[in-house]
Amino acid sequence: MAKKPQIPGTPATLALTRAGIAFVPLTYTYDPDADRLGVQAAEAIGEPPARVFKTLMAEIDGKPVCVVVPSDHEVSMKKLAAAFGGKSAKMMKPADAERITGFRVGGISPFGQKKRVPTAFAQQAADLPYLYTNGGQRGLQVRLAPADALRASGAVLADLTAE
């Protein structure tokens, strides 16, 4: 009799399960020395970088937010601030991101964060049949429908990327 594959029990996968969100976990070899972790994850799982989204923590007017964009794109700070009705945006320091989310950098997920913060996904997500995002630990991605990702994270869609 075949065994059901074991889903890593991270706060992110547990949050998705509790919310009744269908997802497929996928593990890969995490490279902490990669220049671009999201692109490295995409290469490792054999998906285009535009389909593998990276989760970043930022501050809008000093308040924490979560931003999720395709791994081959950069965030426009001006667009990010506008998406949340703020004046200025900056990336959060890694130690602060880890403290607020409960995840380690390289394993930050938009799901199951220790402290829920306003979240936005790049509008490119709406055009995809599915996307990947971090599953709450280094070397773990979860595949899910964009609408489910938005619902599970309480996110909005916004124009967030630099041209």
C-alpha positions in Angstrom: 0.0 0.0 0.0 1.4 3.4 -1.0 2.1 5.9 1.7 0.7 9.4 1.5 3.6 11.9 1.0 4.5 13.7 4.2 3.8 17.4 4.1 6.4 19.4 6.1 4.5 20.8 9.1 5.6 24.5 9.0 3.4 27.3 10.3 2.7 28.1 6.6 1.6 24.6 5.5 -0.4 24.3 8.7 -2.2 27.6 8.0 -3.0 26.5 4.5 -4.3 23.2 5.7 -6.5 24.9 8.4 -7.9 27.3 5.8 -8.8 24.3 3.5 -6.5 25.5 0.8 -5.3 22.9 -1.7 -1.6 23.0 -2.2 1.3 20.8 -3.4 4.5 21.0 -1.4 7.8 20.7 -3.2 11.2 20.5 -1.6 14.5 21.4 -3.2 18.1 22.0 -2.3 18.4 25.5 -0.9 21.5 27.4 -1.8 22.2 30.1 0.9 25.0 31.5 -1.3 22.7 32.2 -4.4 22.6 35.8 -5.5 18.9 35.6 -6.1 17.2 33.1 -3.8 13.9 33.1 -5.7 15.5 32.5 -9.1 17.6 29.8 -7.5 14.4 28.1 -6.2 12.8 28.4 -9.6 15.8 26.7 -11.3 15.9 24.0 -8.6 12.2 23.1 -9.1 12.3 23.5 -12.9 9.7 26.3 -13.1 10.0 29.7 -14.9 11.0 32.4 -12.4 7.9 34.4 -13.3 5.8 31.6 -11.7 7.9 31.3 -8.5 7.1 34.2 -6.2 9.4 35.6 -3.5 8.1 36.9 -0.2 9.7 40.1 1.0 9.1 42.1 4.1 9.0 45.9 3.9 7.9 48.9 5.9 5.4 51.5 4.7 5.7 54.7 6.7 7.4 52.6 9.5 4.7 49.9 9.5 5.4 46.3 8.4 3.9 44.8 5.2 4.4 41.6 3.3 5.0 41.8 -0.5 5.0 38.8 -2.8 6.4 39.3 -6.4 7.7 37.1 -9.2 11.3 36.0 -8.4 12.6 37.6 -11.5 11.2 41.0 -10.7 12.2 43.8 -8.4 9.8 45.7 -6.1 9.2 49.4 -6.9 9.3 51.2 -3.6 7.1 54.0 -5.0 4.4 51.5 -6.2 4.6 49.5 -3.0 4.0 52.6 -0.9 1.1 53.6 -3.2 -0.5 50.1 -2.9 -0.8 50.5 0.8 -1.7 54.2 0.8 1.6 55.3 2.2 4.2 57.9 1.5 7.4 56.0 1.6 8.5 52.3 1.5 11.8 50.6 2.4 12.8 47.0 2.7 12.8 45.6 6.3 16.0 44.6 8.0 16.4 40.8 7.9 16.4 40.5 11.7 13.2 42.4 12.0 11.6 40.3 9.2 12.5 37.1 11.1 11.2 38.5 14.4 7.8 39.6 12.9 7.2 36.6 10.7 8.7 33.8 12.8 10.4 32.5 9.7 14.1 32.6 8.7 15.2 34.7 5.7 15.1 32.4 2.7 12.1 30.7 4.2 9.6 33.5 4.8 6.1 32.7 3.6 3.1 34.9 3.2 1.1 32.2 5.1 1.2 31.5 8.8 3.3 34.4 9.9 3.6 35.0 13.6 2.1 38.5 13.3 -0.3 38.9 10.4 0.5 42.1 8.5 -1.1 43.7 5.4 0.0 41.7 2.3 0.0 42.4 -1.4 0.8 40.0 -4.3 2.0 41.4 -7.6 -0.7 41.7 -10.2 1.2 39.2 -12.4 -0.2 36.4 -10.1 -3.7 37.0 -11.6 -2.6 35.8 -15.0 -1.2 32.4 -13.9 -3.0 29.1 -13.6 -0.8 28.4 -10.5 2.1 29.8 -8.7 4.8 28.8 -6.2 5.7 30.6 -3.0 7.7 29.7 0.0 6.2 27.1 2.3 7.7 28.4 5.5 11.2 26.9 5.5 14.3 27.1 3.3 14.0 24.6 0.5 10.2 24.3 0.6 7.9 25.8 -2.0 4.1 25.3 -2.2 2.2 25.3 -5.4 -1.3 26.7 -5.3 -3.9 28.7 -7.3 -3.4 32.5 -7.2 -6.9 33.1 -5.8 -6.2 30.6 -3.0 -2.9 32.4 -2.2 -4.7 35.7 -2.0 -7.5 34.2 0.2 -5.1 32.4 2.5 -2.9 35.5 3.1 -5.6 38.1 3.1 -3.7 39.8 0.3 -4.7 42.3 -2.3 -3.4 42.3 -5.9 -1.4 45.4 -6.8 1.1 46.8 -9.4 4.3 46.4 -7.3 7.1 45.7 -9.7 9.7 48.0 -11.3 9.5 48.2 -15.1 
